[in-house]
Structure formats: structure tokens, C-alpha cells
């Protein structure tokens, strides 16, 4: 059942003349699919739970069905862009056994998702890491528009990190995406298992799912939702407040590492768990100021911490952006 559907029935004549992109934002819990024009306007969108529990083939079928429905309604769609949780190889369009795409049927292994969807949708398809796509969207039309050094943290099922340094998207070696969510900040912490198989990764503390898992142990209640815990914290429940205090400290630790590596001017938070930012962002900044005290002399490495203004659409817009960039490269070739 769809969580959110937005369809704008009237599309201006100008919008009809702009290149249209079928954009995907694929995570471990939800998938967003929409039609975006080259001005960054979302003309239509649907969000629904992704059927990870049914396995790889079912998810691919889900993506194809959603895509075909939009192609039917917008026959002028030229290509598709996928922003997906990783790890992945954006150059080859291959998912590399995504950390949070595991079900009872096992993990996915290597999946050439771009070529599979291209064949079934009959469109060129570009793949990008969801956090990389999100920071590109923020630099295109969001909070990083006036900053050439920026980081985004996507707080959802996992923890994604995208980086722009000196105006360019940061890649790791071999054209891979830097998986900052798997920087270990609590080595050997058996209370913090990560989907990658290690313990103490930043994601094991900072993803929305792992925050909730850890907080439930404080209450001895496995049924509490993230919203339940946030509501309790806003009512000054000491256990819930302690959970968010721990979260702020771990977030500051991770941000310290990213700050000394990438020197961002701004850090942007997006994803479903960013809705709880009122419960951790202020204290995160307090801890981060202490950690970066000696890094503020001469050149201040303390970044501005903000919530995305793209209303949780950074991944979707980023998927459209990378497809538009691919189109421009082809036109220039």
C-alpha cells in the first residue's frame, strides 16, 4: 500500500518541453519513484514500502511495475536515474550485495540493476549511491547550493554519506562510493552489530533503525517505534532522553571524523530519522564544538549543521540529476 502519492494533473506547456526523467530513490524500507523535469520540478511521485522481505526478484519487479506506470502516463520520459543504498559500482551500474537488502532468501550478491531495468523499461538507466545523489541534489537546488564543500547524512534504514569537496563529488578508489557509514567508531562493541557484519560502525549507532533497536533495550520493550521513543523524549522521559544523548555523542564522533577528512562548510541531514533532529542536533553541536576545538584556529572546521529543505526528496531529485548529467554527457560526445 502506498505511503504517499502525489500527482499533479495539470502539467504546463513549458514542463512538457523539458526533458523528463523517471527517478528512483531505493532504500531498505521504502522506495520513491517519480517523474522529474530538468528544472528539478517533481511532476508526479509515489512512495511505498519496498518488498525486501520477498527477495531480489520481487523488488526488481516492483521497480519495473512502478516505472512502467509512469512511462504510460508520461510517454515523453527520456531516461531513468536510480539513487540506491549501497555499496554499489556507479560506473558499471551494479549493486554490490547491498548491506540492508537482506531477507530470509539471503543477500543479493552483485546485481547489474541498471542494465536489468534498462532492458525491461526500454530506457537508458543511470545508477548512483543514494547519499551521493542526495548531496548532488542539495548542491543543485538545496542547502548546499552556495557551498562547494558539503556533506549529507541520510538517516534511514542505513546511514548514507555523500560528500562534495571543492565543488566536486568525492569518489573513493576504483570509482567506488566512500561508505562513510561503515567507518568504525566503536571497535568491538557487541551491542552495535552492523548489517555489513562488523560491530561498532557509524551506521550501527546512527541509522534510524539502529537507534530504535538500541533504545528498545533501555525500555525492555521490543514493540516501541521510533516515533514512540521520540514522543517519550519530548515528554522528558529519562530513558528516551538518555537514548538521544547517546545518539548525539555518537553523531558528534562521526562528524568529527568526517570534518577532519573532508572539511565541509555545511552538514545536511535528511531521511526519515531527521524528523527527530530537535532531540539530538543541538547537543550534537555542543559535543562537536569540543571535539573540533583545536581545528578552529586559522581555518574554522566546525561545519554548519542543517536539515534538508528538500522535504525528504533529495534522493529522488538526485536520481533525476545523475540521469540528466548522463544525458548531457551523451549530447556533448
C-alpha positions in Angstrom: 0.0 0.0 0.0 1.4 3.4 -1.0 2.6 5.6 1.8 2.3 8.8 -0.2 1.1 9.6 -3.7 1.3 13.0 -5.3 0.1 13.5 -8.8 -0.3 17.0 -10.4 -2.9 16.6 -13.1 -2.0 19.8 -14.9 1.5 20.0 -16.5 2.5 23.3 -18.0 3.4 23.5 -21.7 6.9 24.6 -20.6 7.3 21.4 -18.5 6.2 19.3 -21.4 9.1 20.7 -23.4 11.7 20.0 -20.8 13.5 16.6 -20.7 11.6 14.2 -18.3 13.3 11.7 -16.1 12.0 8.7 -14.3 13.7 8.9 -10.9 14.0 6.2 -8.2 15.1 6.5 -4.6 15.6 3.0 -3.4 16.2 2.2 0.3 16.0 -0.7 2.6 12.5 0.2 3.8 10.8 2.4 1.2 11.1 3.2 -2.5 10.2 6.5 -4.0 9.5 6.8 -7.8 8.7 10.0 -9.6 8.8 12.0 -12.8 11.2 15.0 -12.7 11.9 17.6 -15.3 15.3 19.3 -15.9 14.3 22.3 -13.7 14.0 19.9 -10.8 10.2 20.0 -10.6 8.6 16.8 -9.4 5.6 16.3 -11.7 4.4 13.0 -10.1 5.6 10.8 -7.3 4.7 7.7 -5.4 6.2 6.2 -2.2 5.6 2.7 -0.9 7.2 0.1 1.2 9.9 -1.8 -0.7 9.3 -5.6 -0.7 12.8 -6.5 0.5 11.4 -9.5 2.5 10.2 -11.1 -0.7 13.7 -11.1 -2.2 15.6 -9.6 -5.1 13.4 -10.7 -8.0 10.3 -9.3 -6.3 12.0 -5.9 -5.7 13.1 -5.7 -9.3 9.6 -6.5 -10.4 8.2 -3.8 -8.1 10.6 -1.2 -9.6 9.7 -2.2 -13.2 5.9 -2.1 -12.5 6.1 1.4 -10.8 8.3 2.6 -13.7 6.0 1.3 -16.4 3.0 3.0 -14.8 4.8 6.4 -15.0 6.1 5.7 -18.6 2.5 5.1 -19.6 1.3 8.4 -18.1 4.4 10.3 -19.3 5.4 8.8 -22.6 8.0 11.6 -23.2 10.2 10.2 -20.4 13.7 10.0 -21.9 15.7 8.0 -19.3 15.8 6.9 -15.7 18.1 7.5 -12.8 18.3 5.3 -9.6 19.6 6.6 -6.3 20.1 3.4 -4.2 21.5 2.3 -0.9 24.9 0.7 -1.4 27.5 -0.5 -1.7 27.4 -0.2 -5.5 29.5 0.5 -8.6 28.0 3.6 -10.3 30.2 3.3 -13.3 29.1 -0.2 -14.1 25.5 0.2 -12.7 25.9 -2.7 -10.4 24.7 -3.2 -6.8 27.4 -4.9 -4.8 25.5 -7.0 -2.2 23.7 -4.1 -0.6 24.1 -4.1 3.2 20.4 -3.6 4.0 18.8 -5.6 1.2 18.8 -8.9 3.0 15.8 -11.2 3.6 15.1 -14.8 4.6 16.1 -15.6 1.0 19.6 -14.3 1.7 21.6 -11.3 0.5 21.6 -10.1 -3.1 25.1 -10.5 -4.3 26.2 -8.5 -7.3 23.2 -7.2 -9.3 23.5 -5.3 -12.6 20.4 -3.3 -11.8 21.0 -0.5 -14.4 21.1 -3.0 -17.3 18.2 -5.0 -15.9 15.9 -2.0 -15.6 17.2 -0.5 -18.9 16.2 -3.7 -20.7 12.8 -4.0 -19.1 11.9 -0.3 -19.2 13.4 0.3 -22.6 15.2 3.4 -21.3 18.8 4.3 -20.6 19.4 3.9 -16.8 22.0 5.6 -14.6 22.8 4.2 -11.1 24.2 6.3 -8.2 24.7 5.8 -4.5 21.7 7.4 -2.7 23.8 9.7 -0.5 25.9 10.8 -3.4 22.8 11.5 -5.4 21.3 13.4 -2.4 24.3 15.7 -2.0 24.3 16.4 -5.7 20.6 17.4 -5.4 21.4 19.6 -2.4 24.2 21.3 -4.4 21.8 21.6 -7.4 18.9 23.2 -5.6 19.1 22.7 -1.9 21.0 23.7 1.2 24.5 23.2 -0.4 23.7 25.5 -3.3 26.2 28.1 -2.2 28.7 25.8 -0.7 31.4 23.9 -2.6 32.3 21.8 0.5 29.4 19.9 1.9 28.3 16.6 3.4 24.9 15.0 3.6 23.9 12.2 6.0 20.9 10.2 5.0 19.3 8.8 8.2 17.0 5.9 7.5 17.3 2.2 7.5 21.0 2.7 7.0 23.4 5.7 7.2 24.5 7.1 3.9 27.1 9.8 3.4 27.6 11.9 0.4 30.5 14.4 0.0 31.2 17.4 -2.2 34.7 18.8 -1.8 35.9 21.8 -3.8 32.8 21.7 -5.9 33.2 18.0 -7.0 31.5 14.8 -5.9 34.0 12.8 -3.9 34.7 9.3 -5.1 36.8 6.6 -3.5 39.3 4.5 -5.4 38.1 2.3 -8.3 35.2 4.8 -8.8 33.5 3.4 -5.7 31.5 5.5 -3.3 33.1 6.3 0.1 31.0 4.2 2.5 31.3 6.6 5.5 28.5 4.8 7.3 30.9 1.9 7.8 33.7 3.9 9.5 34.1 2.1 12.8 33.6 4.5 15.8 33.1 1.8 18.5 35.5 -1.0 17.7 34.4 -4.4 19.2 31.1 -3.0 20.6 29.0 -6.1 20.6 25.9 -4.0 21.4 26.3 -2.4 18.0 26.1 -5.0 15.2 26.0 -3.7 11.7 24.5 -5.2 8.6 27.9 -5.3 7.0 28.9 -8.0 9.5 31.1 -5.8 11.7 30.5 -4.2 15.1 30.6 -0.5 16.0 30.2 1.0 12.6 28.7 4.6 12.5 25.6 3.1 10.9 25.2 0.7 13.8 24.5 3.7 16.1 23.2 6.4 13.8 20.7 4.9 11.3 17.1 5.3 12.4 16.6 1.6 12.6 19.7 1.0 14.8 18.8 3.9 17.1 15.4 2.3 17.7 16.9 -1.1 18.2 19.3 0.3 20.8 16.7 2.4 22.5 14.3 -0.5 22.9 16.9 -2.2 25.1 16.7 0.7 27.5 13.0 0.1 27.9 13.0 -3.6 27.6 10.2 -3.2 25.0 10.7 -4.6 21.5 7.5 -3.1 20.3 8.4 0.6 20.7 8.6 2.5 17.4 11.0 5.4 16.6 8.0 7.8 16.9 7.1 6.3 20.3 10.6 6.9 21.6 10.8 10.4 20.2 7.4 11.2 21.8 8.6 10.0 25.1 11.7 12.1 24.9 9.6 15.2 24.2 7.7 14.3 27.4 11.1 14.3 29.2 11.2 10.5 29.8 14.7 9.9 31.2 15.4 6.7 29.3 14.3 8.2 26.0 16.4 11.4 26.7 19.4 9.1 27.5 19.0 7.3 24.2 19.1 10.7 22.3 22.0 11.9 24.4 24.0 8.8 23.4 22.9 9.4 19.8 24.2 13.0 19.9 27.5 11.9 21.3 28.0 9.2 18.6 26.9 11.6 15.9 29.4 14.1 17.0 32.1 11.4 17.0 31.3 10.5 13.4 31.0 14.1 12.3 34.4 14.9 13.8 35.9 12.1 11.6 34.2 13.4 8.5 35.2 17.0 9.3 38.9 16.3 9.6 38.7 14.1 6.4 36.6 16.4 4.2 36.5 19.9 5.8 32.8 20.6 5.0 31.4 24.0 5.4 27.9 22.5 6.0 26.5 19.2 7.0 22.9 18.4 5.9 20.7 15.8 7.5 17.9 14.1 5.5 15.9 10.8 5.7 13.1 9.8 8.0 15.1 10.0 11.2 16.0 13.6 10.6 12.4 14.4 11.8 13.8 13.8 15.3 16.5 16.4 14.9 15.1 18.6 17.6 16.1 15.9 20.0 19.7 15.5 19.0 21.0 18.3 16.8 21.7 21.0 19.5 23.6 18.6 21.7 25.5 17.1 18.7 26.8 20.6 18.0 27.9 21.0 21.7 29.9 17.8 21.5 31.3 18.6 18.1 32.5 22.0 19.2 34.5 20.3 21.9 35.9 17.7 19.6 37.0 20.3 17.0 38.3 22.9 19.4 41.8 22.8 18.1 40.6 22.7 14.5 39.0 26.2 14.6 42.2 28.2 14.6 43.1 29.9 11.3 40.6 28.0 9.3 37.4 27.0 11.2 36.5 23.4 10.5 33.3 23.5 12.6 30.5 23.0 9.9 27.1 24.4 10.0 24.5 21.7 10.8 21.2 21.9 9.0 18.1 19.9 8.0 17.5 19.4 4.3 15.0 21.8 2.8 14.1 19.3 0.0 11.4 17.7 2.1 12.9 14.2 2.0 13.1 14.3 -1.8 16.9 14.7 -2.0 17.4 11.1 -3.1 14.7 11.3 -5.8 15.9 14.6 -7.1 19.5 13.2 -7.1 18.4 10.2 -9.1 17.0 12.6 -11.7 20.1 14.8 -11.6 22.5 12.0 -12.4 20.3 10.9 -15.3 20.3 14.4 -16.6 24.0 14.7 -16.3 24.4 11.4 -18.2 22.1 12.8 -20.9 24.2 16.0 -21.2 27.5 13.9 -21.5 26.0 11.9 -24.3 24.8 15.0 -26.1 28.3 16.5 -25.9 30.0 13.3 -27.0 
